[in-house]
Amino acid sequence: MFLTDHSILLREFRKKDAKDILRLANNINIAKNLRDGFPYPYTLKDAHRFIKNATGQNPPCHFAIEYKGEYVGNSGLAVGEDVYRQSAEIGYFIGEPYWGNGFATRAVKLLVNYAFTQLKILRIHTGVYDYNDASMKVLEKCGFKKEGIFEKAITKYDNIYDEHRYALINKGL
């Protein structure tokens, strides 16, 4: 399965992506914006574990982001369970060499469209650490609304940060 806007491609992961994931993910500037489940340093073993967990999902919810045949990052959805079954959390990262090219915005738009039309998700949400202005801009360009700021909600590398919570509602359901 794949999603495209004729500029970027979101596709399922392949085993051979591991070295490319390692190349981009083993970067403190990536890790500092993600949850602690995303390790730093990032190893080839971490990449293989991620690919194993991300593949074979039905329906697929984690995608490699590709530009002109080159892996540039990840995007994905964590669909809720029980009473949250029509909600999903969105996540993404773009490798530092590719920052500033609009890839995150394009990937989020594709993923939102997929979630709303194919998965029939009603609400997509995420949290952004208060120092990650670029990610907040991506979400706002994609129509997400800031629902609030959770004060002192994040502990990352022994520092305390606020979390900006964003959501987008599927108006078509």
Backbone hydrogen bonds, N-H to C=O, Kabsch-Sander energy under -0.5 kcal/mol:
donor,donor_aa,acceptor,acceptor_aa,energy
3,L,10,L,-2.8
5,D,8,I,-1.4
6,H,8,I,-0.5
7,S,8,I,-0.5
9,L,66,E,-2.4
10,L,3,L,-3.5
11,R,9,L,-0.6
11,R,64,A,-2.2
12,E,1,M,-1.1
17,D,14,R,-2.1
18,A,15,K,-1.6
21,I,17,D,-2.9
22,L,18,A,-2.6
23,R,19,K,-2.2
24,L,20,D,-1.7
25,A,21,I,-3.4
26,N,22,L,-1.9
27,N,25,A,-2.5
30,I,27,N,-1.5
31,A,27,N,-2.4
32,K,28,I,-2.3
33,N,30,I,-1.7
34,L,31,A,-1.6
38,F,35,R,-2.1
47,A,43,T,-1.9
48,H,44,L,-2.5
49,R,45,K,-2.4
50,F,46,D,-2.6
51,I,47,A,-2.6
52,K,48,H,-2.4
53,N,49,R,-2.2
54,A,50,F,-2.3
55,T,51,I,-1.6
63,F,75,S,-3.5
64,A,11,R,-3.3
65,I,73,G,-3.2
66,E,9,L,-3.0
66,E,64,A,-0.5
67,Y,70,E,-2.7
68,K,7,S,-0.6
70,E,67,Y,-1.9
72,V,65,I,-3.2
73,G,65,I,-1.1
74,N,93,F,-1.9
75,S,63,F,-2.2
76,G,91,G,-2.5
77,L,61,C,-2.3
78,A,89,E,-2.5
79,V,77,L,-0.6
80,G,84,Y,-0.6
80,G,87,S,-3.2
84,Y,81,E,-2.6
85,R,82,D,-1.6
87,S,84,Y,-2.2
88,A,123,R,-2.1
89,E,78,A,-2.2
90,I,125,H,-2.1
91,G,76,G,-2.3
93,F,74,N,-2.2
95,G,72,V,-3.1
98,Y,95,G,-2.5
99,W,96,E,-1.5
101,N,98,Y,-1.0
106,R,102,G,-2.2
107,A,103,F,-2.6
108,V,104,A,-2.8
109,K,105,T,-2.3
110,L,106,R,-2.3
111,L,107,A,-2.6
112,V,108,V,-2.8
113,N,109,K,-2.3
114,Y,110,L,-2.3
115,A,111,L,-2.8
116,F,112,V,-2.7
117,T,113,N,-2.8
118,Q,114,Y,-2.2
119,L,114,Y,-1.6
121,I,115,A,-2.7
122,L,86,Q,-2.8
123,R,86,Q,-1.9
124,I,168,L,-2.6
125,H,88,A,-2.5
126,T,166,Y,-2.0
128,V,164,H,-2.4
130,D,162,D,-2.1
132,N,129,Y,-2.5
133,D,131,Y,-1.3
136,M,132,N,-1.6
137,K,133,D,-2.2
138,V,134,A,-2.0
139,L,135,S,-2.3
140,E,136,M,-2.4
141,K,137,K,-2.5
142,C,138,V,-1.3
143,G,140,E,-1.4
144,F,139,L,-2.4
145,K,167,A,-2.9
147,E,145,K,-0.6
147,E,165,R,-2.9
148,G,165,R,-1.2
150,F,163,E,-3.3
151,E,149,I,-0.9
153,A,150,F,-1.1
153,A,161,Y,-0.6
154,I,161,Y,-2.5
156,K,154,I,-0.5
156,K,159,N,-2.4
159,N,156,K,-1.6
161,Y,154,I,-2.6
163,E,150,F,-2.3
164,H,128,V,-3.2
165,R,148,G,-2.8
165,R,163,E,-0.6
166,Y,126,T,-2.8
167,A,145,K,-2.0
168,L,124,I,-2.5
170,N,122,L,-3.2
171,K,169,I,-1.0
173,L,170,N,-1.1
